[in-house]
Amino acid sequence: MTFYVAQWAPEKINDLMAGLEAAAAKTGLRLPMPPASLIGVESLFEPDVLVEVEATALID
């Protein structure tokens, strides 16, 4: 998973992790989550959105 975050600051990590844990519970993702990249960007497509996720799945 690749997470793109706008207006990022290191002190936001606890809020981000809480949101990821809530999303994992709703979608059935297991914790701990797979390795991920966190990429800071100036802005995202939607002006009010602070986080976008790009997920890549490998299937057999």
C-alpha positions in Angstrom: 0.0 0.0 0.0 1.1 3.5 -0.8 -0.3 6.3 1.3 -0.2 9.9 -0.1 -0.7 12.5 2.6 -1.2 16.2 2.2 -0.2 18.8 4.7 1.8 16.1 6.6 3.6 16.6 9.9 5.2 13.8 12.0 2.9 14.7 14.9 -0.1 13.5 12.8 1.1 9.9 12.9 -1.2 8.9 15.9 -4.3 10.2 14.1 -3.3 8.5 10.9 -2.7 5.1 12.6 -6.1 5.4 14.4 -7.8 6.0 11.1 -6.0 3.0 9.5 -7.0 0.8 12.4 -10.6 1.9 12.1 -10.5 1.3 8.3 -8.9 -2.1 8.9 -11.7 -3.1 11.3 -14.4 -2.1 8.8 -12.8 -3.7 5.7 -11.4 -6.9 7.3 -7.7 -6.0 6.8 -5.5 -7.8 9.2 -3.2 -5.9 11.6 -0.3 -5.4 11.5 -0.8 -4.1 8.0 1.6 -5.0 5.1 4.6 -2.8 4.4 3.6 0.6 3.1 5.1 3.8 1.8 4.1 7.2 3.2 4.6 10.0 0.6 4.0 13.6 1.4 2.5 15.7 -1.3 1.5 19.3 -1.6 -2.1 18.6 -2.4 -4.4 15.7 -3.5 -7.1 15.7 -6.2 -9.9 16.6 -3.8 -9.0 19.8 -1.8 -10.5 18.6 1.5 -8.9 15.1 1.4 -5.7 14.6 3.4 -5.0 10.9 2.7 -5.3 8.8 -0.4 -4.4 5.1 -0.6 -3.1 3.2 -3.6 -3.3 -0.6 -3.0 -1.7 -3.2 -5.2 -2.8 -6.9 -4.8 -1.0 -9.9 -6.0 -3.1 -12.9 -6.7 -2.2 -16.5 -7.4 
